[in-house]
Amino acid sequence: MAESFRLKRLAMVGASVRAAAFSALRAGYDVVTADLFADADLRAHCDATRIEAGYPEALADWLAATECDGWLFTGALENHHELINAMAKLRPLVGCSAGAIRATRNPLLLQPVIQAAGLAFPETIEAGDKLPLDRSWLCKTYRSANGSGVWLLDGVEARERATEAGAYFQRFVGGTSAAAVYLCSRQGSTLLGITHQLVGDAVAGAKPWHYAGSVGPLRISDAVAAQLAKLGELLSERFKLTGIVGVDLVIERDKAWIIEINPRYSASAEVVERVIGVNVVDAHVKACANEPIELPASVRPGRSGGKGEEAATRTHGKLILYAKRDALVDEEFHAWAMSHSSLDPEACRLADIPALGELISAGHPILTAFAAAPATKYDSELKRLVQQVNARLYGEE
């Protein structure tokens, strides 16, 4: 968008908007938000409303009462096409239309289009009555998000659960779980970066299939790069998507299996932004307005991009920590966590910080931890930070 637009007000809605909101704030936008958490670090920097009842439908009432020049959404609002359409009538939507979103979110409709383009998509069917119960298939709900609606077809109970939930069935594909972040516009698409997705991570305490973080940059082969370039053409030319688009993948040797298309700011976009040094939300807004966008020449598949040779050996990542048991956010822990939060990505080690006095139930997210270090030191750097969080929250040594 034009320079003057950057001074105007953006509204952001979704299950959790902190990452996108921080990106927008760094770009100079005036930001107002509504999500399920209204985390303490988010409230410290902008107007944040916690939607405690009626989510996601209540977001429409909030938007109707909120002055803004445009709004965008994060996960997993893309599963609610009618709501997006209704909200787009209230305030200008900065992103894909409800129709374009619908075209990419039904896996049974997406499957033939992806395969016709010569790309890999796991076999997906609507009825699973005759499928083997040998863990070779997954059950997925149409409104799954962050892995919460995914389970293995490994027994009669799993099949009964699928029937009750109206789930579909997708053949399990083994390999590296990954995410690609594209910037789409009328001029085409650009692959901003690729991350390794942490799913069901034990260190994070995440449940099976639940998203627990992203690490990048993920190096890929030339064969996979060619497939992702073709996918980018499909996103912008066939589906007419605009702005930031996230794609969940499984990379199996030299083949990229497309699992899901998320036509909005995705969880891995925050890590990609740190890797390439490009403000992702600002790029999203400009792409949606068909304004020119300056990107580093090094932004292309498999490259770290944007920050010179030093960035090429540096690993960036985030880990969502889930509560091992019920935990109370006391004054000491809250103050310590907030002292490690910052709008500046270089200084931010903790984010999505819960409110003082909040009781976090076992299995629920606590906060997000960040690390950036040479590749050989990244794991140990992150492990130290996780240990510090556990020590202060649970009193562990």
C-alpha positions in Angstrom: 0.0 0.0 0.0 1.0 3.6 -0.3 3.1 5.2 2.4 0.1 7.0 3.8 -1.7 3.7 4.4 0.9 2.6 6.9 -0.4 5.2 9.3 -3.9 3.8 9.2 -5.6 1.3 11.5 -5.5 -2.5 11.0 -7.8 -4.9 12.9 -6.6 -8.5 13.4 -8.7 -11.4 14.5 -8.1 -15.2 15.0 -7.4 -17.8 17.6 -4.0 -16.0 18.4 -2.9 -12.8 16.7 0.2 -11.8 18.6 2.7 -12.8 16.0 0.9 -11.0 13.1 0.2 -8.0 15.4 3.8 -7.6 16.4 4.8 -7.7 12.7 2.3 -5.0 11.9 3.4 -2.8 14.8 7.0 -3.0 13.7 5.9 -1.8 10.2 4.2 1.3 11.8 0.6 0.3 11.6 -1.9 1.2 14.3 -3.2 -2.2 15.4 -6.3 -3.4 17.3 -6.9 -7.1 18.0 -9.4 -9.7 19.1 -8.5 -13.3 19.8 -8.9 -16.1 22.4 -6.0 -14.9 24.6 -5.2 -11.2 24.5 -1.8 -12.1 25.9 0.0 -9.8 28.3 2.7 -8.9 25.9 0.2 -8.1 23.2 -1.8 -5.9 25.6 1.4 -4.0 26.4 1.7 -2.8 22.9 -1.8 -2.4 21.4 -5.5 -2.5 22.1 -6.3 -6.2 22.6 -9.7 -7.8 23.3 -10.1 -11.3 24.6 -13.1 -13.1 23.1 -14.1 -15.4 26.0 -17.6 -16.5 24.8 -19.1 -17.2 21.3 -15.8 -17.6 19.4 -15.5 -17.2 16.5 -19.0 -15.8 15.7 -18.5 -13.0 18.4 -15.6 -11.6 16.3 -18.2 -10.2 13.9 -19.8 -8.1 16.6 -16.4 -6.9 17.8 -15.4 -5.9 14.3 -18.7 -4.0 13.7 -18.0 -2.0 16.8 -14.3 -1.4 16.0 -13.0 1.6 13.9 -10.4 0.4 11.4 -9.4 0.8 7.8 -9.2 -2.9 7.1 -8.9 -6.2 8.8 -7.0 -9.5 8.4 -7.3 -12.9 10.1 -4.9 -15.6 11.4 -5.6 -19.3 12.0 -8.0 -20.9 12.0 -10.7 -18.5 10.8 -10.2 -19.8 7.2 -12.5 -22.7 8.2 -15.4 -20.4 8.7 -16.2 -19.1 5.1 -19.6 -17.7 5.9 -18.3 -15.7 8.9 -15.4 -14.3 6.8 -17.9 -13.3 4.1 -20.1 -11.5 6.7 -17.2 -9.7 8.3 -15.9 -8.6 4.9 -19.2 -6.7 4.5 -18.6 -4.9 7.8 -15.0 -3.7 7.1 -12.6 -4.1 4.2 -10.9 -7.5 4.3 -7.1 -7.3 3.6 -6.6 -10.7 2.2 -8.2 -13.5 0.1 -11.9 -13.4 -0.6 -14.2 -16.0 1.0 -14.6 -17.6 -2.4 -10.9 -18.0 -3.0 -10.5 -19.4 0.5 -13.3 -21.9 0.0 -11.6 -23.2 -3.1 -8.5 -24.2 -1.2 -9.9 -25.5 2.0 -11.9 -28.5 0.8 -9.4 -31.4 0.5 -11.7 -33.4 -1.7 -11.9 -30.5 -4.2 -8.2 -29.6 -3.8 -6.9 -33.1 -4.5 -7.7 -33.3 -8.2 -6.4 -29.8 -8.9 -3.1 -30.4 -7.2 -2.7 -33.8 -8.9 -3.6 -32.4 -12.3 -0.8 -29.9 -12.0 1.6 -32.8 -11.6 2.1 -32.3 -7.9 1.8 -34.8 -5.0 -1.3 -34.9 -2.8 -2.0 -37.8 -0.4 -5.0 -40.0 -1.4 -8.0 -38.4 0.3 -11.5 -40.0 0.5 -14.8 -39.2 2.2 -15.8 -42.6 3.4 -13.5 -44.9 5.4 -15.7 -47.9 6.2 -13.5 -50.3 4.2 -10.1 -48.9 5.2 -7.6 -51.0 7.1 -7.2 -50.1 10.8 -3.4 -50.4 10.6 -2.3 -46.7 11.1 -1.8 -46.2 7.3 -4.6 -43.6 7.2 -5.4 -40.4 9.1 -8.8 -39.1 10.2 -9.2 -35.3 9.8 -12.1 -33.0 10.5 -12.9 -30.2 8.1 -12.4 -27.6 10.8 -9.1 -28.9 12.2 -6.4 -26.4 13.3 -2.9 -26.8 14.6 -3.4 -30.6 14.5 -6.3 -30.6 17.0 -8.6 -32.4 14.5 -6.2 -35.1 13.4 -5.8 -38.7 14.6 -4.7 -42.1 13.3 -7.1 -44.6 12.0 -5.8 -47.3 14.3 -8.9 -49.1 15.6 -12.7 -49.3 15.8 -12.9 -46.4 18.2 -10.9 -44.1 15.9 -13.3 -45.0 13.0 -16.4 -44.4 15.2 -14.9 -41.0 16.3 -14.5 -40.1 12.6 -18.1 -41.0 11.9 -19.3 -38.8 14.8 -17.1 -35.9 13.8 -17.9 -36.1 10.1 -14.2 -36.5 9.3 -12.6 -37.4 6.0 -9.7 -39.8 5.5 -6.2 -39.2 4.2 -3.4 -41.6 3.5 -0.5 -41.1 5.9 2.7 -39.9 4.3 6.0 -40.2 6.2 8.8 -37.6 5.9 9.7 -34.2 7.1 6.9 -32.0 8.2 7.4 -28.6 6.7 5.7 -25.3 5.9 6.2 -23.0 2.9 5.3 -19.3 3.1 4.4 -17.6 -0.2 3.6 -14.0 -1.0 1.0 -13.9 -3.8 -0.1 -11.0 -5.9 -1.5 -10.2 -9.4 2.1 -10.4 -10.6 2.6 -14.0 -9.4 4.0 -15.6 -6.3 7.2 -15.6 -4.4 8.3 -18.3 -2.0 9.6 -16.3 1.0 10.9 -19.3 2.9 10.5 -22.9 4.2 10.5 -24.1 7.8 10.6 -27.4 9.5 7.4 -27.8 11.5 7.5 -29.3 15.0 4.5 -31.6 15.4 3.7 -33.4 18.6 7.1 -32.3 20.0 8.0 -34.0 23.3 10.2 -31.2 24.5 7.3 -28.8 24.0 4.9 -31.2 25.8 2.6 -31.1 22.7 -0.1 -33.8 22.1 0.3 -36.0 19.0 -0.2 -34.1 15.8 -0.4 -30.7 17.5 1.7 -27.9 16.1 4.5 -27.0 18.5 6.7 -24.6 16.5 8.9 -23.9 13.5 12.6 -23.9 12.7 14.2 -22.4 9.6 15.6 -22.1 7.1 14.9 -25.6 5.9 17.2 -26.6 3.0 15.5 -28.4 0.1 16.7 -30.2 -3.0 16.4 -28.7 -6.5 13.7 -31.2 -7.3 11.5 -30.0 -4.4 12.3 -26.4 -5.2 10.9 -27.0 -8.7 7.7 -28.5 -7.3 7.2 -25.6 -4.9 7.7 -23.1 -7.8 5.0 -24.9 -9.7 2.8 -24.8 -6.6 3.3 -21.1 -6.3 2.1 -20.6 -9.8 -1.0 -22.6 -8.9 -1.7 -20.4 -5.9 -1.6 -17.1 -7.7 -2.9 -18.1 -11.2 -5.4 -20.9 -10.6 -6.7 -20.0 -7.1 -6.2 -16.2 -7.4 -4.9 -16.0 -3.8 -3.4 -12.7 -2.6 -1.1 -11.8 0.3 0.6 -14.3 2.6 -0.3 -17.9 2.0 1.0 -20.8 4.1 1.2 -24.4 2.8 1.7 -27.4 5.0 3.9 -30.0 3.4 5.5 -33.4 4.0 8.9 -33.6 2.2 9.8 -37.2 1.4 13.2 -37.3 -0.2 12.8 -35.4 -3.5 9.0 -35.2 -3.4 6.9 -32.5 -1.7 3.4 -33.7 -0.7 1.0 -30.8 -0.4 -1.1 -31.4 2.8 -3.0 -28.2 3.3 -3.2 -24.6 2.0 -3.8 -21.8 4.5 -4.7 -18.6 2.7 -3.6 -16.2 5.5 -0.7 -15.3 7.8 0.5 -18.6 9.1 2.4 -19.6 12.3 5.6 -20.3 10.4 5.5 -16.8 8.8 7.0 -15.4 12.0 10.1 -17.5 11.7 10.4 -16.8 8.0 10.3 -13.1 8.8 13.2 -13.5 11.2 15.2 -15.5 8.7 14.8 -13.2 5.7 14.5 -9.8 7.4 11.3 -8.8 5.5 8.2 -7.5 7.3 5.7 -10.1 6.4 2.5 -8.3 7.3 3.6 -5.1 5.5 4.3 -7.3 2.4 0.8 -8.9 2.8 -0.9 -5.5 2.9 0.9 -4.2 -0.1 0.3 -7.4 -2.1 -3.4 -7.2 -1.4 -3.4 -3.6 -2.6 -1.3 -4.5 -5.7 1.4 -2.1 -4.5 5.1 -2.8 -5.4 7.1 -4.8 -2.8 10.9 -4.8 -2.4 12.2 -8.2 -1.6 15.9 -9.3 -1.2 17.3 -10.9 -4.3 18.2 -13.9 -2.2 14.6 -14.8 -1.4 14.2 -18.0 -3.3 13.7 -21.7 -2.4 16.2 -23.2 0.0 18.0 -19.9 0.7 18.0 -18.0 3.9 17.7 -14.7 2.2 17.9 -11.1 3.1 20.6 -10.8 5.8 23.8 -11.7 4.1 26.2 -14.6 4.5 26.0 -14.7 8.3 22.3 -15.5 8.1 23.0 -18.6 6.0 24.6 -20.4 8.9 22.1 -19.1 11.5 19.0 -21.1 12.6 15.9 -19.3 13.8 13.0 -21.0 15.5 10.2 -20.9 18.0 8.7 -23.5 20.3 5.2 -23.4 21.8 5.4 -24.8 25.4 2.5 -26.7 26.7 1.7 -27.1 30.4 2.9 -30.4 31.9 0.4 -29.9 34.7 -1.8 -27.2 36.0 0.2 -24.1 36.6 -0.5 -20.6 38.1 1.2 -17.6 36.5 2.4 -15.8 39.7 3.9 -12.3 39.9 7.5 -13.5 39.8 7.1 -15.7 36.7 5.0 -13.1 35.0 7.5 -10.3 35.6 10.4 -12.5 34.4 8.6 -13.6 31.2 7.6 -10.0 30.4 11.2 -8.9 30.8 12.2 -11.3 28.0 9.5 -10.1 25.6 10.1 -7.4 23.0 8.7 -6.0 19.7 12.3 -6.3 18.5 12.9 -9.9 17.1 16.5 -9.7 18.0 15.7 -9.1 21.7 12.5 -11.2 22.0 13.1 -14.6 23.7 9.5 -15.1 25.0 6.1 -14.2 23.7 2.4 -15.0 24.0 2.8 -14.5 27.7 -0.4 -15.3 29.8 -1.9 -12.7 32.2 -0.8 -12.4 35.8 -2.9 -14.8 38.0 -4.0 -16.9 35.1 -4.4 -20.7 35.8 -3.0 -22.7 32.8 -4.6 -26.1 32.6 -2.4 -29.2 31.8 -2.0 -29.6 28.1 -2.8 -26.0 27.2 -0.2 -23.6 25.8 1.9 -21.6 28.2 4.0 -19.3 26.0 6.3 -19.3 23.0 10.1 -19.5 23.3 12.5 -18.2 20.6 16.1 -19.0 19.8 18.5 -17.9 17.1 22.0 -19.3 16.9 24.5 -21.0 14.6 22.9 -24.3 13.5 25.2 -26.4 15.7 24.3 -24.5 18.8 20.5 -23.9 18.2 19.2 -27.0 20.1 21.2 -26.3 23.2 20.3 -22.6 23.2 16.6 -23.4 23.0 16.9 -26.2 25.6 18.4 -23.7 28.1 15.5 -21.4 27.7 13.0 -24.1 28.1 14.7 -25.2 31.3 14.5 -21.7 32.6 10.8 -21.5 31.9 10.1 -24.8 33.6 12.3 -23.8 36.6 10.4 -20.6 37.2 6.9 -21.9 36.4 7.1 -25.2 38.2 10.0 -24.7 40.6 12.1 -27.3 38.8 15.9 -27.3 39.1 
